[in-house]
Amino acid sequence: MREKIERLAQASRQLEPAPAQRNSWDDAVRGYAHSYIDSLPTGKAFHMPENPAAGILDFPFGEPKPMEQILDVLKNNLPNAGINPASGGHLGYIPGGGIYPGALGDYLAAVTNEYAGIFFGGPGAVRIENMLIRWMCGLVGYPETALGNLASGGSIANLIAFVTARDFKKITSEKVRKSVIYLTEQVHHCVHKAIRIGGMAEAIVRNVPMDGHYRMDAEKLAEMVAADVAAGLNPFLVVGSAGTTDTGAMDPLDKIAGVCQQHDLWFHVDAAYGGFFILADVENPDGTTIKETFRGIEKSDSVAIDPHKGMFLAYGLGAVLIKNVKAQMESHYYRANYMQDTVGATEELSPADLSPELTKHWRGLRMWLPLQLYGIQPFKAALEEKIWLCRYFYEEIQKLGFEVGPYPDLSVCTYRFVPENGDANEFNRRLVEHIQRDGRIFVSSTTIDGQIWIRLAVLSFRTHLREIDTLLEMFENGVNALKNH
Ligand SMILES: *Cc1c(COP(=O)(O)O)cnc(C)c1O
């Protein structure tokens, strides 16, 4: 038996490469990464070939292959198909970028494979994650007793908050049909997913009317809650947005918090897109400041905030912050017999008791490392730059004859071109196609009240004036091309 084991070990030892092998792989991967980054300024933000990334399927597993050949497959199939999320020209949906030291954090997290699920297993890893969560709790004005969880993204962050609210408000099965949730039409669709996944598809979901800026009308909310209470229903949750995905609108958080306090409702703020703008020192044209528009977030019960958007990290990091961490724990903890050694009093709570996950990627290091390297200042500057870039575009696009939506609350705005003759929706659909065919800059569109609007979402750390000017030029050419058609 020993002989057989030794023979197998011979083959399986390949999984631990020798230092020379590690070096050569590192060099190849690093070369690829650096040339990728260096190619971004001249590359496209969007390209959709006939049969995108088909070459991936021609490369099955089986025989071992050299690293260079494998990297070539990536090089030939990935950058020129679909959206390039690393490009500063990505101004559609909600971009972010992927700052380089974040990748180094991911690399070390994978090499060390620290266990960030339970304090007993990885006290340092858990401390780092909890420290980040407490930092974000501090940003939104939560007390030191608050905590939360580093999730894979905003969708899971919202789900954790929703389930916590449901359980804390004791919405047992017999109460579901009478329980009421308030949000607006502009809430992110992942909230509706969370409601369904959280077993509350049969609950009453009310769309609170919005003002002309697509912000929740807090007075209407108050009226609706009072009417529902009078009708014997069970209002329990309001979801506000600190930056809606579609139009970037900031709901009036302070007023909503007042309604929630009055009626004892759980107030959840989806700040997945906009949350980090709380760092920005920027004045609004009406004399208020961006920071002031966040007022009231500290009165909420939970917040979802996405570092893979506003901290410019690569995809895979969203956070949920929960004021009453005991409530979060009651919804998410588990004790199994095989985990009995891990139970013990420590000052750090374990992520596994605060989320559906047990074993997970140590995702905190990708945020902790850049924050330590750079400090907070460059992030703050980048966020402020994004706000000003959006405002600049908002002004310049009007000079090209475009109609615009509301003045941007943060770094998203909407606009459309209304031609003298013909259908405006059709024109803007074709205009977006024109921009996407060009591909240097990528923008996406949305439909609001039956009208097609084109969006600008500035949140990649690589987006600067150059990209905005290029886009303006593309729109000018696009309108001329379509008009003369
Ligand atoms: C992006 C976004 C989400 C979803 O987050 P993911 O990280 O994509 O899962 C939720 N809410 C808002 C406001 C968002 O912008």
The ligand as a Tripos MOL2 file, in Angstrom:
@<TRIPOS>MOLECULE
LIG
   15    15     1     0     0
SMALL
NO_CHARGES

@<TRIPOS>ATOM
      1 C1        -25.5240   47.3110   -8.3060 C.3       1 LIG1
      2 C2        -26.6770   47.5220   -7.4150 C.ar      1 LIG1
      3 C3        -27.2620   46.4570   -6.7180 C.ar      1 LIG1
      4 C4        -26.8610   45.0360   -6.9430 C.3       1 LIG1
      5 O1        -25.5790   44.8140   -6.5170 O.3       1 LIG1
      6 P1        -24.6600   43.6570   -7.1300 P.3       1 LIG1
      7 O2        -23.3620   43.9580   -6.5040 O.co2     1 LIG1
      8 O3        -24.6860   43.8190   -8.6160 O.co2     1 LIG1
      9 O4        -25.2330   42.3510   -6.7150 O.co2     1 LIG1
     10 C5        -28.2540   46.7540   -5.8210 C.ar      1 LIG1
     11 N1        -28.6810   48.0180   -5.6390 N.ar      1 LIG1
     12 C6        -28.1630   49.0510   -6.3170 C.ar      1 LIG1
     13 C7        -28.6720   50.4290   -6.0510 C.3       1 LIG1
     14 C8        -27.1430   48.8390   -7.2290 C.ar      1 LIG1
     15 O5        -26.6350   49.8720   -7.9190 O.3       1 LIG1
@<TRIPOS>BOND
     1     1     2 1
     2     2     3 ar
     3     2    14 ar
     4     3     4 1
     5     3    10 ar
     6     4     5 1
     7     5     6 1
     8     6     7 2
     9     6     8 1
    10     6     9 1
    11    10    11 ar
    12    11    12 ar
    13    12    13 1
    14    12    14 ar
    15    14    15 1
@<TRIPOS>SUBSTRUCTURE
     1 LIG1         1 GROUP 0 **** ****
